[in-house]
Amino acid sequence: MSDKNPPRRPGPKKPSNRKSGFGDERNSAKSTDKPRGGKPLWGDKARAKAASKSGENAGSSRAPWEKTPTERRDKPVPAQSKPYAGKSENARPARAGARPAPAPARAAAASGRGKPAEAAPPPPAPPAPHIDGKQERIAKLLARAGVASRREIERMIEDRRIALDGVVLETPATILTSLRGVTVDGQPVAAPERTRLFRFHKPSGLLTAERDPAGRPTIYTALRNALPQGAPRLMPIGRLDLNTEGLLLMTNDGELKRLLELPATGVPRTYRARTFGDISQAQLEELIHGITIEGVHYGRIDANLERRTGRNQWIELTLTEGKNREVRRVLEHLGLAVSRLMRTYYGPFMLEDLPRGAAVEVHPEDVARFRNSLRPPRSRAGDTTAKNDTNDKEA
């Protein structure tokens, strides 16, 4: 009897209960040629089905994929079909429909050299950033460091309070790249901190100033107990009169302070005024076109009558200029007596239910989002924003 089994005619394969390597029976013999969805089978069973139909393995007792690794190694591999380097010679044949290898890999496989394609050189590293700062006016650098606003710094230079390397500066046109060597009142300027913004409920009877020659209390008297420990030096954005209360924004960034105060930025401020006198909604709506009082023109004001009790009423006013005592002067021009005035909004920031004399920090993400949404004022020759300094004092 011969050692080899006689060839047998391929026929339908018996069902098998052997599971696939993935632990399921999707590729078992119980599956049909086209499973659910009409798609052809993939994997060993699909190749077995194709081989049995074409008669490729008619002269073998077992299909090549059913042989052991030792039996597969007995048969020499032709040179033209030897796989490229990096792959095992016992690798399974590529499945039908697979994407062909790239041209260099196919050429290497055909020649038998077995050399992998050379890797592409890494991209060049980006150039190192320029470490020198941008050249800017000293007033802008000091304002960004939170020393004071740009206009206040220019006045400090006129008062000979700022020096560079021990030499007193005489002009605000000094151009620098950093604050190294700059002193204010003999003290070196610290490195600028991140921009911080606080909501402060200013009570009535406090001056919006750092100090008062007459000795009256200022907002900093209340801020000593309202601010958290480690808070930087803060400056008010805009000003409220002695008898005006409500929302006052405080920041350590002089550039942000000036940007919010400029009328060209168009940041709205909203006030609520309790008045006494006769007024109608039609009269208030005329303020939308602006009004001129004693030679001073006040821009657009959106005024609405909230509620009335006898001859007393609450009026809400929204404006974008914030000139000196603007709200009081406009209402007095209309024949009304203002008994109480409070600011409830400054841009998107609200007073809400913040207690009097309390301060709360605005989240840094809200500050950054608001700053990016601001409309930068158009710069003109001569920097004419200096004439708007009186706009800092509102209500």
C-alpha positions, 0 to 999 in steps of 0.5 A: 500500500502506498504511503500517500493517500490516493487522490479523491474527488473534491466534494461538499465539505462536512460541517464542522463545529470548530470555532474561529480564532475570534471566539465566534461562529461567523466563519464556521461551516454552518455559514453560507456563501453569502451571509446576512447582508449578501456579502461574501465570506472572508477568511479561511472558510472563504478560501477553502470554498474557493479552492474546492470549487476550482480544484486547486488542491485536488491532488492533496489529501489536505488543503495547504491551510490545514497542514502543519507548519512543518509540512508547509516548510517541506515544500521549497518556496520559489524565488519569485514568490519569496516574501520581502524582508521583515515578513516570515516565509510561513506567512499566510497568503494575502486575502482576496481583494487586498491592496497590492504592495507599493511598487518599490516593495514589489520590485524588491520582492521580485528581485529577491533582494529583500531590502525595505524601502528607505524611510523618509527623512524627518521634517526639519525642526521649526526655527526657535522663536525670537526671544526679544520683545516687541518694541513698544512705548513705555507707557503701554508696557507699564500699563500692561504690567498693571502700574497705571493706565497709559494716560496716568503713566504719561502724567507720571513721566511728566512728574519725573517719577519714572526712571530707566537705569537710574536716569529719569525719563522726560518723554513718554515716547521712549521705546523699549522691548522690556521693562528691565531697568525701569523703576517707578518711584524708585521701585523696580517694576515687577513682571506682569501678571495675567489679566484679572478682572473683578466685579465690585459693588460700589456703595454710595458715599465712596470716591472712585479714586486712590486717595482724596486730599480732603480725606474722604473714604475711597473705594480702596477703603472697602476693597481692603476687606473685599478682595482675596489675599494675594490680589494684585493692584487693581484699577477701576474701569470708568468711574462712578460719582460719590453718590452713584452706586452699583457695578464697578469693574476693577482690573490689573491690566491698564491696557484693558482698562483703557480699551473698555473706557474708550467710546470708540470700543462701543461697550454698553453701560446700563443704569437704573435711575429713580427720578421724580417728575413728569416724563413720558416714554415718547420723551425718553425715546427721543434720546435715541438720536442723542441730545446736546446740552449746553454745547456738549453733545451726548450720543445715543441713549436707549431709555425706557420707563420701567414703573411709576408710582405717582410722580416717582418712576424708575428709568433704565438707560443704556449708553456707550459713551460714559461722559462726565455725569452724563446720566444725571445731566440728561435726566435733569435736562428733561426736568427730572430730579434724580434721587438714586442712580446705580449701574447694573451692567458693564458690557456682558458683566452684571451686578446681579445680587452682589452685596454692597462692598463685595468683590468677585473675580470674573473667570479668566475664560470669560475675560479672554472671550470678552476681550477677543470680542471687543472692537479695537478702536481705529488708530489715527495720526497723533493718537487723538484718544487723549481728548477722551480722558473726561469720558472716564468719569461717568454717571 
